[in-house]
């Protein structure tokens, strides 16, 4: 039987601890990587359809340990961004889907776990065409690969489609196919901080003052 209840100290837009009545100490010593990967795959099977059905993209899913519990982190995004109300809606939908999956097929995550749903922060790398498109107008730094070696380029995203991105640099405008680019990094411009929302910086709240986050698996 699974005990359900709201977290008393949520760490993001939402948080929810869960506990199952499995063997005490199960998975507390660190599960084999293959087991963690299988658990993450099961979580993705449950979570991704819910996120997609709500009109968002699942940008990242990770499972980590925090003391005696797991932390399931879900990062979602959409064209135009996602606000805290939308994050809360997605969190409730994901939580309900995990409940249903547990009732239908047993524990998806062994033992107690906390669910965190959030939007990407500015520190997340740009690796897919939609990441570049959604950051149009922002200054980025990226490694450009070429026949003469790699070089660092800093420029403003002026256009992006499924094939390439156009950057405005000090030397002028240049277009680069994504195959030539490493992960892009958004640069925080201090004179434009008033244009950056709090959600862009993510949430740095500790999960628990008395428990250290450890053995993070992605």
C-alpha positions in Angstrom: 0.0 0.0 0.0 1.3 3.4 -0.9 0.9 6.3 1.5 0.0 9.6 -0.2 0.4 13.1 1.1 1.6 16.5 0.2 5.2 17.5 1.0 5.5 19.8 3.9 8.5 21.6 2.3 8.2 21.5 -1.5 11.5 22.3 -3.2 10.2 23.6 -6.6 6.8 24.6 -8.0 5.5 21.4 -6.5 6.8 18.5 -4.4 5.3 15.4 -3.1 6.8 12.6 -1.0 5.8 9.0 -1.5 6.5 5.9 0.5 5.7 2.2 -0.4 5.8 -0.7 2.0 8.6 -2.6 0.2 11.5 -4.1 2.1 13.2 -1.7 4.5 16.4 -0.4 3.2 15.6 -1.5 -0.4 17.7 0.5 -2.8 19.2 2.6 -0.1 22.7 1.3 -0.6 22.7 2.3 -4.3 21.0 0.2 -7.0 23.1 -1.1 -10.0 23.2 1.4 -12.9 21.2 -1.0 -15.0 18.3 -1.0 -12.4 18.4 2.8 -12.3 18.3 3.1 -16.0 15.4 0.7 -16.2 13.6 2.7 -13.5 14.2 5.9 -15.4 12.9 4.3 -18.6 9.7 3.3 -16.8 9.3 6.8 -15.5 9.7 8.2 -19.0 7.0 5.8 -20.3 4.6 7.2 -17.8 5.6 10.9 -17.7 6.3 11.8 -21.3 2.9 11.1 -22.7 1.3 13.2 -19.9 3.6 16.1 -20.6 3.0 15.9 -24.4 -0.7 15.7 -23.9 -0.6 18.9 -22.0 1.1 20.7 -24.9 4.7 20.7 -23.5 8.0 19.1 -24.2 9.8 16.8 -21.7 13.3 18.4 -21.7 14.9 16.3 -19.0 14.1 13.5 -16.6 16.4 12.4 -13.8 16.3 10.2 -10.7 18.7 10.9 -7.8 19.1 10.0 -4.2 18.6 12.4 -1.3 19.2 10.5 1.9 16.6 7.7 2.2 14.4 8.9 -0.6 14.6 9.3 -4.4 14.1 12.7 -6.1 12.4 12.5 -9.5 13.1 15.8 -11.4 11.1 16.6 -14.5 11.9 19.6 -16.7 9.3 20.8 -19.2 9.2 23.7 -21.7 7.1 25.0 -24.6 7.2 27.7 -27.2 6.7 31.0 -25.4 7.9 29.5 -22.1 6.0 28.0 -19.2 4.8 29.8 -16.1 4.4 28.6 -12.6 0.7 28.0 -12.9 1.3 25.7 -16.0 4.1 24.0 -14.1 1.7 23.3 -11.2 -0.9 21.9 -13.7 1.7 19.6 -15.2 2.9 18.5 -11.8 -0.6 17.5 -10.8 -1.1 15.6 -14.0 2.2 13.7 -13.7 1.5 12.9 -10.0 -1.9 11.4 -10.9 -0.3 9.4 -13.7 2.3 8.0 -11.4 -0.4 7.1 -8.9 -2.3 5.2 -11.6 0.8 3.4 -12.8 1.7 2.4 -9.2 -1.8 1.0 -8.6 -1.7 -0.8 -11.9 1.8 -2.3 -11.9 3.5 -1.8 -8.6 6.2 0.7 -7.6 7.6 2.8 -10.3 10.3 4.2 -7.9 11.2 1.9 -5.0 10.6 3.5 -1.6 9.8 7.1 -0.8 10.3 9.7 -3.5 9.7 13.4 -4.2 8.5 14.7 -7.5 9.8 18.1 -8.7 8.6 19.7 -11.9 10.2 22.9 -13.2 11.0 24.8 -16.4 14.6 25.1 -17.8 16.9 27.7 -16.4 19.2 29.9 -18.4 22.1 27.6 -17.5 20.7 24.7 -19.5 22.6 24.0 -22.7 21.0 24.6 -26.1 21.2 21.2 -27.9 18.1 21.0 -30.0 16.7 23.3 -32.7 13.7 24.1 -30.5 16.1 25.3 -27.7 17.7 27.8 -30.1 14.4 28.9 -31.5 13.0 29.5 -28.0 16.0 31.7 -27.1 15.8 34.0 -30.1 17.1 37.4 -29.1 19.4 36.2 -26.4 23.2 36.3 -26.4 24.8 32.9 -26.5 28.3 31.4 -26.5 29.0 28.3 -28.6 31.8 26.2 -30.0 31.8 26.2 -33.8 33.5 23.2 -35.4 35.4 23.8 -38.7 38.1 22.3 -41.0 40.6 24.6 -39.3 39.6 23.5 -35.8 37.1 24.6 -33.1 36.5 28.2 -32.2 34.4 30.0 -29.6 31.7 32.3 -31.0 29.6 34.7 -29.0 26.6 36.2 -30.8 22.9 37.0 -30.6 20.3 34.5 -31.9 18.5 36.4 -34.7 16.8 33.4 -36.4 16.6 29.6 -36.0 14.8 26.8 -37.8 15.1 23.0 -38.0 18.4 23.1 -39.9 20.5 26.1 -38.8 20.8 29.1 -36.5 21.7 32.7 -37.5 23.9 34.6 -35.0 24.7 38.3 -35.1 28.3 38.7 -33.9 30.7 41.6 -33.9 31.9 40.5 -37.3 28.4 40.4 -38.7 25.7 37.9 -39.2 26.6 34.2 -39.8 24.5 31.1 -40.2 25.6 27.7 -38.8 24.1 24.3 -39.3 23.5 22.6 -36.0 25.9 19.8 -37.0 28.7 22.4 -36.7 27.7 23.5 -33.2 28.4 22.3 -29.7 25.9 23.0 -26.9 25.0 26.7 -26.8 25.2 28.6 -23.5 22.9 31.6 -22.8 24.9 34.6 -21.5 23.4 36.7 -18.8 23.5 40.3 -19.8 23.5 42.4 -16.7 22.0 45.5 -18.4 19.1 43.3 -19.5 18.3 41.6 -16.2 14.9 43.3 -16.1 14.0 41.1 -19.1 14.8 37.8 -17.3 12.1 36.2 -15.1 12.8 34.5 -11.8 11.9 31.2 -13.5 14.9 31.5 -15.8 17.3 31.1 -12.9 15.6 27.9 -11.6 15.2 27.0 -7.9 18.2 26.6 -5.6 16.2 25.5 -2.6 17.8 22.6 -0.7 15.8 19.4 -0.7 16.3 18.9 3.0 18.6 20.7 5.4 19.5 17.5 7.0 20.1 15.3 4.0 22.7 15.7 1.2 21.9 15.0 -2.4 24.0 12.1 -3.5 24.5 9.5 -6.3 22.7 11.5 -8.9 21.8 9.4 -12.0 20.9 10.9 -15.3 
